[in-house]
């Protein structure tokens, strides 16, 4: 296998970091033995269209997320597909063309879901080599026959092992637990707390089993980890649960009224602000701002799910998202400014617009957002 020149440490086409033995770029598939000139990146960032991807869910996702591939078979396999670049080679089991070496889009690079109660979009972004975010969306039938709309978003911790598996396990487990418990009549807040605890157990189970003669501490080193945030709408009640720095926002249809952030981060910056040691602007400008102090994983000190319930008294939308979005619209007011006026009527288009905003801002992280329209309360009903 040929070796790269020592000075070639990033791909000239997409700036992806390279290993010395790489012959092709793992992100864009460029042939590194004849590196093309870097493309002109002065133009606008283009949002990738949903039709360019196999919209398959993360492993273990709920059935509501499953999308059909363009051939109607429910997606494409890991091999036996023609290359979308050269159109003459076949794709090997690792997702690369055997002829030109072009990397093919992974199933999780871009995902979308839309149903009557919610819409969600997840994207790899412009800088990461894989999507470590995940989401799950579902609808449950309550004992009284009414619907419950459920959305869960998780952001894998990139510094941990297998963060993509952690986020997929967390969203699938939490969504399944919420669906089952709500259908049995469990109160939304208790069901949310229990679902996050179960999600934590599922992520902890991903840690490598300890070898004979080794302590349990070694099993926890660099264990898979992730954050989580969920939203449940049951009638006029909105229930939020979270651990970490994934967030939920409330954006009313009437923009003359106040939007709100519904979660408080488990992060270094939030701790500094809460302790009165720094202003919010100072804390979030610090390089330690996004160091999380709460997460799901075998190495978490103690998982303490946060839950909160709200009774919005007007129509609007609930957003649950990873920091890949809110980094570009941190405050509730900034988030409301980028939410389209027709978000409640067109939640999937709203999610796409929010993704485009993050990509236009640089797309430095994976981006995931679920949009849940909150129905207008019956006339004459008051706030709780």
PyMOL commands that set and color helices and strands:
alter all, ss='L'
color gray80, all
select helices_A, chain A and resi 32-34+50-52+63-65+163-183+188-204+216-220+268-274+280-285+323-326+332-338+347-360
alter helices_A, ss='H'
color red, helices_A
select strands_A, chain A and resi 110-114+119-123+133-141+147-155+225-226+228-234+237-243+247-252+260-261+296-297+306-310+316-321+367-374
alter strands_A, ss='S'
color yellow, strands_A
deselect
rebuild
show_as cartoon
